[in-house]
C-alpha cells in the first residue's frame, strides 16, 4: 500500500444485495455498473455479477462498455446513454447493445452497421421522465422500423422511472403507460425492463422480465435515507491512518482560517485525505469518524489532501492509528448516505467521487 488512506469493498455484501433485489423483484437482474459501478469498480462488480448469474449489465457510455469487453466480461451489455454514430462500429464488433431513444436513430444506426453484421438494440420509451426515449404512442412504429432493418436486432424495451423513490402514484402511472406501449409492440422483444432500485423495493411491473438495480446493489438507499433498506448491506468502506498527532492548548487553531479553535486541551490527529479524494469539503466541523469504536468530530476545514480529527487529551493516540470514515468499528457505524446528507448531497454523488485518487486495498 502506497498511501495511508484507502477504500475496501465487501464482495459478500454485493452478492447479498444482488440476490435480495432479484428475489424482491421476482425477475432476472440487469446490473447497472455505470460510473465505474458507482465508484466501486466496474470490472470488480461485473465479475461478481456474472458469477452470481446476472442476466446482463447496463452502463452509460460506449467507453464503459468497451473497457468491460476488453477485460473479458462476456455478459450482455447495454449502453443506456446516447452514442455518436462514429462509435457504433466498435460496439458492433464488441457485441454491445445500444439504446434507441428517438426515431431518427434507426437509419443512422442501420447505416453504421456493415453488411453481414448485426447490432442489438433496446428501445427506450419515455413514459414521463422527459429525458431520453420515444413517446409511448410512437414505440410500436419505431419498433417496426427497427425490425425492418436487417442489420438491427430489437432485443429489448425499457423505460426509466422518475419518482419511484418519492411518488408511487406517478411511478405507477408511468408503468401503466409502459405496459400499454409494450402490448402494441409485435413481436415483443425478449427483454423488457423498467424497475430501478427504488422501483424494485416498492413497485411491480408485470410486463417486465428484468429488473435494473443500480445504487441498491451497493447497499445505499435510493430513498435518501441515512441507512440502507432492510436486507441490503453496504459494500464500500473508507479508512485512513493518522500521519501526525498534535497536542493543542486552549486557544490553538486548526487548518485554514482557524475555523476550529480549541476551547480546552485536545489532541488532533491528521488524516491524509481530503476533497481531492471525494471526501466532501462541506462536512468540516460536522462529520465524525470512528476511532477505537467511538465517534470523534472532524474539526477545521477539510482541505484538498488532509483533514483533522479532535480526540480527548488523555487518550493515547499514535501515528498509524486506524480511523474509519465510512464503515463499522465496534458497535458504531457511519453510512455513506449519512455523510452525504451532511454535505448536502446524496449517496450516489458521494460514492462516485471517492475513487478519484483513493485505491481499493483488494
C-alpha positions in Angstrom: 0.0 0.0 0.0 1.4 3.4 -1.1 -0.9 5.6 1.0 -2.4 5.6 4.4 -5.9 6.3 3.1 -7.8 3.6 1.2 -11.1 2.0 0.2 -12.3 -1.5 0.9 -15.3 -3.3 -0.6 -17.2 -6.3 0.5 -18.0 -8.8 -2.2 -20.2 -10.8 0.0 -22.4 -7.7 0.6 -22.6 -7.1 -3.1 -23.8 -10.6 -3.7 -26.2 -10.4 -0.9 -27.7 -7.3 -2.4 -27.9 -8.7 -5.9 -29.7 -11.8 -4.6 -32.1 -9.9 -2.4 -33.0 -7.5 -5.3 -33.5 -10.4 -7.7 -35.8 -12.1 -5.2 -37.7 -9.0 -4.3 -38.2 -8.1 -8.0 -39.1 -11.7 -8.9 -37.2 -11.3 -12.2 -33.7 -11.6 -13.7 -31.2 -8.8 -13.0 -29.6 -6.3 -15.3 -26.9 -4.9 -13.0 -26.3 -1.2 -13.6 -22.5 -0.6 -13.4 -22.2 2.9 -14.9 -19.9 5.5 -13.4 -17.3 2.7 -12.6 -20.1 0.8 -10.7 -21.0 4.0 -8.7 -17.4 4.3 -7.7 -17.0 0.7 -6.6 -15.1 -0.6 -9.6 -16.9 -1.8 -12.7 -14.7 -4.7 -13.5 -14.9 -6.0 -9.9 -18.6 -5.7 -9.8 -19.1 -7.2 -13.3 -17.1 -10.3 -12.4 -19.2 -10.7 -9.2 -22.5 -10.1 -11.1 -21.5 -12.6 -13.8 -20.6 -15.3 -11.2 -23.9 -14.8 -9.4 -26.0 -15.3 -12.6 -26.9 -11.8 -13.5 -28.6 -11.7 -16.9 -27.0 -8.5 -18.2 -25.0 -5.4 -17.4 -26.0 -1.8 -18.1 -23.5 1.1 -18.5 -23.9 4.7 -19.5 -21.2 5.2 -22.2 -19.5 3.4 -25.0 -16.1 3.5 -23.3 -17.6 1.9 -20.2 -18.9 -1.0 -22.2 -15.8 -1.4 -24.3 -13.5 -1.5 -21.3 -15.5 -4.3 -19.8 -15.4 -6.3 -23.0 -11.7 -5.8 -23.3 -11.3 -7.1 -19.8 -13.1 -10.3 -20.7 -16.6 -9.7 -19.5 -18.9 -11.8 -21.7 -22.3 -10.9 -20.2 -24.7 -9.0 -22.5 -24.0 -5.3 -22.1 -26.4 -2.4 -22.8 -25.4 1.2 -23.2 -28.1 3.3 -21.7 -26.9 6.7 -22.9 -26.6 8.1 -26.4 -23.6 7.1 -28.6 -22.1 9.1 -31.5 -22.6 7.4 -34.9 -18.8 7.1 -35.4 -18.5 4.9 -32.2 -21.1 2.3 -33.4 -18.7 0.0 -35.4 -16.5 -0.6 -32.4 -19.6 -1.5 -30.3 -20.9 -3.8 -33.1 -17.6 -5.7 -33.1 -17.7 -6.0 -29.3 -21.3 -7.2 -29.4 -22.6 -4.4 -27.2 -26.3 -3.4 -27.4 -27.3 0.2 -27.8 -30.3 2.2 -26.8 -32.6 3.8 -29.3 -34.1 7.0 -27.9 -35.6 8.6 -31.0 -36.9 7.6 -34.4 -34.0 9.3 -36.2 -31.5 6.9 -34.8 -32.9 3.9 -36.7 -31.5 4.9 -40.1 -28.2 6.3 -38.6 -27.6 3.0 -36.8 -28.5 0.9 -39.8 -26.0 2.9 -41.9 -23.3 2.4 -39.3 -23.6 -1.4 -39.4 -21.6 -3.1 -42.1 -23.2 -5.8 -44.3 -23.3 -9.2 -42.5 -23.1 -7.6 -39.1 -25.8 -7.2 -36.5 -26.3 -4.6 -33.8 -28.6 -5.4 -30.8 -30.7 -2.5 -29.6 -33.1 -1.8 -26.8 -35.9 0.7 -27.5 -36.4 3.2 -24.6 -39.9 4.5 -24.0 -40.3 7.9 -22.4 -43.3 7.4 -20.1 -43.0 10.7 -18.3 -39.4 11.5 -17.2 -38.8 13.5 -20.4 -35.1 12.9 -20.7 -34.5 10.2 -23.3 -36.9 7.9 -25.1 -39.7 7.8 -27.7 -43.2 8.7 -26.8 -45.4 5.7 -25.8 -47.6 6.1 -28.9 -44.5 6.0 -31.1 -43.0 2.9 -29.7 -44.7 0.4 -32.0 -43.9 2.4 -35.1 -40.2 2.8 -34.1 -40.1 -0.9 -33.2 -41.4 -1.8 -36.6 -38.8 0.3 -38.3 -36.1 -1.5 -36.2 -37.5 -4.9 -37.2 -37.3 -3.8 -40.9 -33.6 -3.2 -40.8 -31.6 -6.4 -41.4 -28.5 -5.1 -39.5 -30.5 -4.2 -36.4 -32.0 -6.7 -33.8 -34.6 -5.4 -31.4 -33.6 -7.2 -28.1 -35.4 -5.1 -25.5 -37.9 -2.5 -24.5 -37.4 -0.3 -21.4 -38.4 2.8 -19.5 -37.0 4.7 -16.6 -39.0 5.9 -13.5 -38.7 9.5 -12.3 -40.4 9.2 -8.9 -40.2 5.6 -7.7 -38.3 7.0 -4.6 -40.8 9.7 -3.8 -44.3 9.4 -5.6 -45.6 5.9 -6.1 -48.7 7.1 -7.8 -46.8 8.9 -10.5 -44.4 6.0 -10.9 -47.3 3.6 -11.3 -48.8 5.9 -13.9 -45.5 5.6 -15.8 -45.7 1.8 -15.6 -49.2 1.7 -16.9 -48.1 3.8 -19.9 -45.2 1.5 -20.4 -47.4 -1.6 -20.3 -49.7 -0.2 -22.9 -46.8 0.6 -25.2 -45.3 -2.9 -24.7 -48.6 -4.5 -25.6 -48.6 -2.8 -29.0 -45.0 -3.9 -30.0 -45.3 -7.0 -32.1 -43.4 -9.2 -32.0 -42.4 -8.4 -28.4 -38.6 -8.4 -27.9 -37.2 -11.0 -25.5 -36.1 -8.4 -22.8 -38.4 -5.9 -21.0 -37.2 -3.9 -18.1 -38.5 -0.9 -16.1 -37.8 -1.1 -12.3 -34.8 0.8 -10.9 -33.6 0.3 -7.3 -36.5 2.2 -5.7 -39.0 0.6 -8.0 -37.8 -2.9 -7.1 -38.3 -2.1 -3.4 -41.7 -0.6 -3.8 -43.4 -1.4 -7.1 -44.3 -4.2 -9.5 -44.1 -4.3 -13.3 -45.9 -7.4 -14.6 -44.9 -6.9 -18.3 -41.1 -7.0 -17.5 -38.8 -9.9 -17.1 -35.7 -8.0 -15.8 -35.1 -5.5 -13.0 -32.4 -2.9 -13.4 -30.9 -2.1 -9.9 -28.2 0.5 -9.6 -27.5 2.2 -6.2 -29.1 -0.6 -4.1 -26.6 -3.1 -5.4 -24.0 -1.2 -3.4 -26.1 -1.1 -0.2 -27.0 2.5 -0.4 -30.6 3.8 -0.1 -32.5 5.0 -3.2 -34.8 6.9 -0.9 -32.3 9.4 0.6 -32.4 7.7 4.0 -29.4 7.5 6.2 -29.3 3.7 6.5 -29.8 1.0 3.8 -33.2 -0.5 3.3 -33.8 -3.7 5.3 -31.9 -6.6 3.8 -29.3 -4.5 2.0 -25.7 -4.3 3.2 -23.1 -1.5 2.5 -20.4 -2.6 0.1 -17.9 0.2 0.5 -15.7 1.2 3.4 -13.3 4.1 3.8 -10.2 4.1 6.1 -7.2 6.2 7.0 -4.3 6.1 9.4 -3.1 9.1 11.3 0.0 10.7 9.8 0.6 13.2 12.6 -0.7 13.9 16.1 -0.8 17.4 17.7 -1.4 18.4 21.3 -3.3 21.6 21.4 -3.8 24.0 24.2 -7.0 26.1 24.6 -6.9 28.9 22.0 -4.9 26.9 19.4 -6.5 26.8 15.9 -6.5 24.1 13.2 -6.3 24.4 9.5 -7.1 27.2 7.1 -8.8 30.2 8.6 -8.8 28.6 12.1 -12.4 27.7 11.7 -11.8 25.5 14.7 -10.2 26.9 17.9 -9.8 24.5 20.8 -11.6 25.6 24.0 -9.7 23.1 26.1 -6.6 20.9 25.8 -7.2 18.4 23.0 -5.3 16.1 20.6 -5.7 16.4 16.8 -5.0 13.5 14.5 -4.2 14.4 10.9 -5.6 12.0 8.3 -4.2 12.0 4.7 -7.2 12.5 2.6 -9.4 15.4 1.6 -11.8 16.8 -1.0 -9.5 15.9 -3.9 -10.3 12.3 -2.9 -14.0 12.9 -3.0 -14.4 13.4 0.8 -16.7 16.4 1.0 -15.3 19.7 1.9 -18.7 20.8 3.2 -18.5 18.4 6.2 -15.7 20.1 8.1 -16.9 20.7 11.6 -20.0 18.5 11.0 -18.9 14.9 10.3 -17.5 12.3 12.6 -15.1 9.4 12.2 -14.7 6.2 14.2 -11.6 5.5 16.3 -11.4 2.6 18.7 -15.2 2.1 18.5 -16.2 5.6 19.3 -17.2 8.7 17.3 -14.9 11.7 17.2 -15.5 15.0 15.3 -13.7 16.3 12.2 -12.5 19.8 13.2 -11.5 22.7 11.0 -11.8 22.7 7.2 -11.5 19.6 5.1 -8.6 20.6 2.8 -7.6 19.2 -0.5 -5.3 16.4 0.9 -5.9 16.4 4.6 -8.4 16.6 7.4 -8.2 16.8 11.2 -10.0 14.8 14.0 -10.3 16.0 17.6 -9.6 13.4 20.3 -9.6 13.7 24.1 -6.3 14.9 25.5 -6.0 12.0 27.9 -6.4 9.2 25.3 -3.2 7.6 23.9 -3.1 8.1 20.1 -0.2 7.4 17.8 0.9 7.9 14.2 -0.5 4.9 12.3 -3.7 4.5 14.3 -6.6 3.4 12.2 -9.7 5.6 11.6 -12.9 4.6 9.9 -14.6 7.3 7.8 -17.3 5.1 6.3 -17.9 1.7 7.8 -18.2 0.0 11.1 -16.0 0.0 14.2 -17.3 -1.9 17.2 -21.0 -1.0 17.7 -20.7 2.2 15.8 -21.3 2.7 12.1 -21.1 5.6 9.6 -23.0 5.1 6.4 -22.2 6.8 3.1 -25.7 8.2 2.9 -25.3 9.9 6.3 -22.0 11.5 5.3 -23.6 12.6 2.0 -26.5 14.2 3.9 -24.1 16.3 6.0 -22.6 17.5 2.7 -26.0 18.5 1.3 -25.9 15.8 -1.4 -26.9 12.2 -2.0 -25.1 8.9 -1.5 -24.8 8.4 -5.3 -22.8 11.6 -5.6 -20.5 10.8 -2.7 -19.5 7.2 -3.7 -19.0 8.1 -7.3 -16.3 10.6 -6.3 -14.4 8.6 -3.7 -12.3 6.7 -6.3 -10.6 9.8 -7.9 -7.3 9.1 -6.0 -8.2 6.5 -3.4 -7.4 2.9 -4.2 -9.1 -0.3 -3.1 -7.0 -2.4 -0.8 -8.0 -5.6 -2.6 
